[in-house]
Structures are given as C-alpha cells and as structure tokens.
Amino acid sequence: MVRFYGTANGKVDDKGRVVLPAAFRDAMVRGGSENMTLIVKKNVQQCCIDLFSAEEWETRSEKVLSGIDPELNTEDADFWTKYNDGVYTLVPDGKLGRLNIPSELLESAGITKEVVFGGVGYKLQIWNPETRKASLLSDEKFKKTASELSSRNK
C-alpha cells in the first residue's frame, strides 16, 4: 500500500510534464509499486489535482459507488458521470518519473509553471503554489477543527 507524506516543489515543462519528486517515487517503491499506474483527476472540493495509485483509486471509487445507484437513479447517474469525468491513467516514464498531466487538469487547477506536491496519505495533491498557500487552514482554525474532531470521536 502506497502512502504519500510531506511536500515538494516542482516545475511543469513545455509539454505539460512534471517530474514526480524522489521522495514520492521512493514511497511508491516502498509500497511495492515501483512501476505503478497512477490515476489523476480534478479534486472534487479543492482547486488542485489528485494523484492516486490505481489500487487506491479503485478502492475509493468502489466506496463512492456503493452508496449510489447510477443504473436506476438519474441523479446518481449524473453524479457518477461527473465524478469520473476527467479521470486519466498515467504511467511515470523511466527513472525520471515524469508525468504527462493533461492540459485541462493543469488549467483547472491554475497550474502554469510551478507546482507543489502535497502528500495527504492515500493520495498526492498537485497545486499551484499560491492557491495551496491560500487554501491551507490557519493555525487557529486547524486547532479548532482538531478539537471538534477529537470530541466527535469519543
């Protein structure tokens, strides 16, 4: 199982490729997925790109699908179609680990030349650096949310 933690900066080349930082390539090797197929898609709630191992994507998708019925419910069908819209399969190339991210995803996240990779455990997020900085919770809001979550789990 692959887990991603930490942050790293990167650049987008003229062909829309980014190099997967070494720390995250190492996480893939430790997780047993050195030559891994990755899934990228627009984040549902934030202005960034999500990057999953194919295995993790399947697990997460099955969880979402288990709560809906796109065969018999029109709203569920519309949701499922949108949920899967813009999902791409990528395989990092060679030792560099370059990823050719589709331009529509880069544009949707406001990414042009610079990126920040942020590991959140089960996935990587790829951000425009300024957008990520503006999106992070303040220390005060983080502490408040942590306290609320702690009391919820008792």
C-alpha positions in Angstrom: 0.0 0.0 0.0 1.4 3.4 -1.0 1.3 6.3 1.3 2.4 9.8 0.5 3.6 12.4 3.1 5.3 15.7 3.0 5.6 18.4 0.3 7.9 19.0 -2.6 8.1 21.7 -5.2 8.3 21.1 -8.9 8.1 22.6 -12.4 5.9 22.0 -15.4 7.8 21.7 -18.7 6.5 23.0 -22.0 4.8 19.6 -22.7 2.8 19.7 -19.5 5.1 17.1 -17.8 6.1 17.3 -14.2 8.7 15.2 -12.5 7.4 13.2 -9.6 9.7 14.1 -6.7 12.1 11.5 -5.5 10.5 11.2 -2.0 7.2 10.2 -3.6 8.8 7.9 -6.1 10.5 6.2 -3.1 7.2 5.9 -1.4 5.9 4.1 -4.4 8.8 1.7 -4.2 8.3 1.1 -0.5 4.6 0.5 -1.2 5.6 -2.2 -3.7 4.5 -0.3 -6.8 7.8 0.8 -8.4 6.3 0.7 -11.9 2.9 2.0 -10.9 -0.1 3.0 -12.8 -1.4 6.3 -11.4 -4.8 8.0 -11.7 -5.1 11.8 -11.9 -8.3 13.8 -11.7 -9.5 17.2 -10.7 -10.1 17.4 -6.9 -13.8 17.4 -6.1 -13.6 20.0 -3.3 -10.4 22.0 -3.8 -8.6 23.7 -6.7 -5.9 21.1 -7.2 -5.2 17.8 -9.0 -5.4 14.5 -7.1 -3.0 11.7 -7.9 -3.8 8.2 -6.7 -2.3 4.8 -7.1 -4.6 2.7 -9.3 -5.3 0.4 -6.4 -6.3 3.3 -4.1 -8.5 4.9 -6.8 -10.4 1.6 -7.3 -10.9 1.3 -3.5 -12.1 4.9 -3.2 -14.3 4.7 -6.3 -16.0 1.5 -5.1 -16.7 3.2 -1.7 -18.4 6.1 -3.5 -20.3 3.7 -5.9 -21.5 1.6 -3.0 -23.6 4.5 -1.8 -25.4 5.3 -5.1 -27.2 3.5 -7.9 -26.3 5.0 -11.3 -28.2 2.3 -13.2 -31.6 3.2 -11.7 -31.4 6.7 -10.3 -30.9 9.7 -12.7 -29.3 11.9 -10.1 -26.9 9.2 -9.1 -26.1 8.5 -12.8 -25.4 12.2 -13.4 -23.2 12.4 -10.3 -21.2 9.2 -11.3 -20.7 10.5 -14.8 -19.3 13.8 -13.5 -17.3 12.1 -10.8 -15.5 10.1 -13.5 -15.2 12.9 -16.0 -11.6 14.0 -16.5 -10.0 10.9 -14.9 -6.8 9.9 -16.6 -4.4 6.9 -16.3 -0.7 7.8 -16.2 2.4 5.8 -16.0 5.5 7.7 -14.9 8.2 7.5 -17.6 11.6 5.9 -16.9 13.8 6.8 -14.0 12.9 10.5 -14.0 9.3 9.7 -13.2 7.8 12.3 -15.4 4.1 12.5 -15.6 2.3 14.0 -18.6 -0.6 15.7 -17.0 -3.4 16.6 -19.4 -3.6 20.4 -20.0 -7.3 20.5 -19.0 -6.3 19.4 -15.5 -3.4 21.8 -15.2 -5.7 24.7 -16.3 -8.5 23.7 -13.9 -6.0 24.0 -11.0 -4.5 27.2 -12.3 -1.1 25.5 -12.7 1.3 27.0 -15.3 5.0 26.6 -14.4 5.4 25.9 -10.7 3.7 23.2 -8.7 3.6 22.0 -5.1 3.1 18.3 -4.4 1.4 17.6 -1.1 1.1 14.1 0.3 -2.1 13.5 2.3 -1.5 9.8 3.0 -3.7 8.0 0.5 -3.0 10.4 -2.4 -0.9 13.2 -3.6 -2.3 16.6 -4.4 -0.7 18.8 -7.1 -1.3 22.5 -6.5 -0.5 25.9 -7.9 1.8 27.2 -5.1 -0.2 30.3 -4.4 -3.5 28.5 -4.4 -2.2 25.9 -1.9 -0.9 28.6 0.4 -4.2 30.4 0.4 -6.2 27.2 0.9 -4.4 25.9 4.0 -6.2 26.3 7.2 -4.9 28.9 9.6 -3.3 27.6 12.8 -6.3 28.8 14.8 -8.9 27.1 12.5 -6.8 23.9 12.5 -6.7 23.8 16.3 -10.5 24.4 16.5 -11.2 21.7 13.9 -8.9 19.2 15.7 -10.7 19.9 18.9 -14.1 19.3 17.3 -12.9 16.1 15.6 -11.5 14.9 18.9 -14.8 15.4 20.7 -16.7 13.8 17.9 -14.6 10.5 18.1 -15.3 9.9 21.8 
